[in-house]
C-alpha cells in the first residue's frame, strides 16, 4: 500500500530545474531589481571582471539545492567562492578561445537561457495562483476517480520461449508447486521468492500482464503463456484487496502541485494559441550526426 501511494500521488514537478552556468559575462545571473539599498561590493574580481553578490548567492543556491549562503560555514563559503572563481577563469578563457561560436556550445548556451527564462516566467505566472480549497478538493476527487480500486498479489514465472512456458504449465497442472518451478526456471529477479511480486495495481503492469491477472480468480494459474516485451509469463493470482484512497490532508501538498501544474500547462497552451509556430522538420529529421538516411 505504501508503495502504491507513493506512485499514485507522486509529486509532479511544476517547472524544470534551473541550469546555472556562470562562466563568462554572457552567462552571469540577471541583476537584482533596483532598490534603495546601496549596491554590495563584488565578492571577487577576476582579471577585472567582478563577481557580484547576486551571482555568488545564485551559485550557492544552485550547488546546495536552495540552501542560502547564510547557512554555510565560513569554510564552505570560501570553498564555494574558490569554485566560482575557477569557473569564471575557465569560462573567460573559453570566450578568448572563441568557443561561443562553436555550434554545439552556442546551442547549449541558448538552451540554458531558454530554461532559465522559462523557469522565471513560470514562477512569475504561478506567484498568485495558489489553489483554493475547492480546487484542491476537485483535484482530489478526480484523482480518486481515476485510481485503481483493487490491488493484486500475484506470482509469476518468466521464461524466454512459449514452448518452455507451455511445458512448465503442464508440470504445474500435474501438481508441481508454483514456487519451486519459479525458483528453478524463472529468469526474473523475483525467482528467489518463488516468483512473488507482492501487492500491485494493474496500472503498474504492462497491459497483457495486467489483463491476464484481472481475468484470474484467487488461486488460479494462467492456462496459456502470457507474452509481454519481457518474455513469456505464467501467472498465479494469490489474492486481491480493495484500495483505500489516502486522506485528503495527507496528500494536500501533492494535490497543490498537481493543480499548479495544470494551471501552468493551461497557460502554455494559451501561449501556443497566439504564437506562430512553423515546424520545418520532424525531430528525427532535424537530428544531425553521422547516421545515414
N, C-alpha and C positions, 0 to 999 in steps of 0.2 A: 504493500500500500504506500509506504513512504516513497519508494522509487517512482511509483505511478504519479503521486502528487508532484514530485519534482519535475516530471516530464510534462504532465498535463498543465501545470500552472507555471511553467518556466518563464522567467522574466524576459521580455522582449527588449533588446537594446533600442533606445529611442533614436540615437544618432550614431554615425560612425565615429570611431575614435580619432582624435586629432593627432595627426602626424606632425611632429615638430622637427624642423631642420633649421639649425641656427648657424649654418655655415655661410658667411659672406653677407654683404649688405642687402642683397636682394631677398634674403630669407629671414631677416630679423623679424621679431614679433611686431605687430602693429603698435603704434604709440598709444599710451593710455589717453582717455578722454581728458580734455582740459579741465583743470581745477584751479582753485585759488591758492593751493599749496605750492611752495617753491619746488622746482624740479630737483629730484635727488641726483646726487653725483653718480657717475657711472661706477659700476662695481670693478671695472678694469678697462684699460685701454691697450689695444694690441696693434702695434705698428700704426698708431694714430687713429684706429677705429675704436670708438667707445662701445663698451658692452653695457647697456643700460640696466637699471634695476628691474625694469619690466621684463627684459629678455631673460635675466637671471631667474626671476620668480617663475616665469612660464616654464623655463627649462627644468627647474627643481620640481614643479608640479608634474611635469611630464615623466621624469625618471622615478618619481616616488608615488605615481598613481594618485595625484591630487593632494599629497601631503604638503602643507605650506612650509616655506623656508624657515619660518619662526620655530617650527617644531624640530628642526635639525640641530645637532650638536655643533659646536664651533668646528670640530674636525670634519664633520660631514659637509658643512657649508664650504670649507676650504677645498675639500676634495671635489665637490660639485663645480666650484669656480675654476679649479685647475682643469677639469674635464672640458668645461665650456670654452676656456681659452685654447685648449688643444683643438677643439672643433673649429674655432674661428681661424686659427693658424692654418689648418689643413684646407678649410673652405676657401680662405683668401688665396692660398697657393693654387687651388683649383681654378679660381677665377683668372689668375695670372696666366695659367696654362691654357686658357680658353675652353675649359670643359663645359661651360654653359652653352656653347654652340654644338656640342655633341648631341645628336638626335635623341639618344636614349636618356641622357641626363636632362635635356630640355623637357622631354615628355614627363619624366618623373617629377621635375620641379612644377610643371603645370598641374599634375595630379595632386601634389601636396597642397598647392594653392587652392585648387578647387575644393579639396576636402576640408581645409581649414575654414574657407568662406562658407561652405555648405553647413558645417557644424555650427558656426557662429550665427548664421541665418536661422537655422533650426531652433537654436536656443532662444534667439530673439522672438521668433514666432510663438514658441511654447511658453514664454515667460508668464503670460497672463491667461494661460489656457488650462489651469488646474481643473481636473474633473470635479463635477458636482457629485453629491451623494447619489442623486438619481442616475447619473451617467455610470457610476460605479456599479450600482445595483443592476442596471440594464446589461452591462458587460458581464456581470456575474451570472445572470440568468442565461445569457447567450452561451457562455462557456459551459454551464451545467447542461444545457440542452444539447450541446454538441459532444459532450464527453461520453465515453463508453460507460455503460451502466453495469457491465459484467466483467469480472476478472476470471482468468482461466489458469489452472495449474495443470501443466502437461509435461510429458517426457517425449523425447524423440530419438530416433536413430538416423544418422546421416551417412549415406554411402555414395559412391561415385556413379553407380550404374543402376538402371531399373531392374536388370536381371538379378543383381545381388540383393536388392531390396525385396524382390518377389521371393527369393529363396529364404530370406530371414523371416518374412511374414509367414511362410509355411511352417517354420520352426516354432514361431510364436503360437500359431494355431494348433500345433501339436503339443503345446503345454510348456514350452520353454519360457523362463522368466524374462520379462522385458528388460529389467535392469542388467541381467547377465549378458544378454545379447548386445545391449548398448555398450557395455564395458569392453566387450571382446571385438566389436565390429565398427562402432561409430567413429567417424573422423572429426566429430565436433568436440569442442572443449568441454562439453557437459558429460562426456563419456565416463569420466571418473566418478560422477554422481549418478551413474545409471541413466544418463540422458535427461536428468531432471532440469527443467527450465525455470522452475519456480512459478510465481504468480505474474501474470502479464495481461495487458489488454490487447485486443486484436489490432488496434492501431499501431502497436509496436512491432507487429509481424508483417512480413511480406504477404500480399493478398492470397496467393494459393495456399500458403500455410494457414493463415487465419481462417480462410473459408473451410478448410478441412477440419480445423479444431472446432469451429462453430457447428459443424454437422455431426459431431460425435456426442454420444451420451456418456455419462460418468462411467469410467472403467473400460470403455470401448477403444479398440485399436483400428486404425485405418486398414481396410482390406486391400487397398491398392496403393502403390507408392505415390507420393506427392512430390511433384517436381517443382523446384524453385531454381533461382540462379546459383544457389549454393550446392545443389546436387539433388539426390533423391531421399525423401524422408519417410520414415514410418513413425506415426504419431499415436500416443496414448493419452487420452484425457483422464486426468486423475480426479479433478473436482472443479467446481465453479463457485463463485460467491458474488454477491451484489457489491457494487462500489458506492460508497457514501461520499458525496462531494465535501470538500473541506469547508469549514465555516467561513462566512464572508469576511470576518475580521482577520482571519488567518492569512488570507490571500489579498488583502486590500491594497498593499503596495504593488503587487504584481498586476492587479486589475488597473491601477492608476497608470502604470507603464503602458499597458495594452491600449487604454483609452487615448493616452497621449500619442502613442504610435499611430493610431488610426487618424487622429487629427492631423498629424504631420503628413501622413500619406494622402489625405484629402487635399491638403494644401499643395502638395507636389502635383497632384492630378489637376488642380486648378491652374497651376503654372504651365503645365503641359498644354492645356486647352488654349491658352493665349500665346503660346510660343510657336515659332516657325521652325520646324524640325525636318530636316531632309537627310535621310539615311542614304548615303551613296554606295554602301556595300554592306553585305551581311557580316556578322562578326567573324566568321571563318574566312571569308574572302579578304577582310581587312587585315587579318593577321599576317605579319611578314615573317620571313625566315627562309630556310633552305628547302622547305618542303616543295615537292613537285606538284603541279595541279592535277 
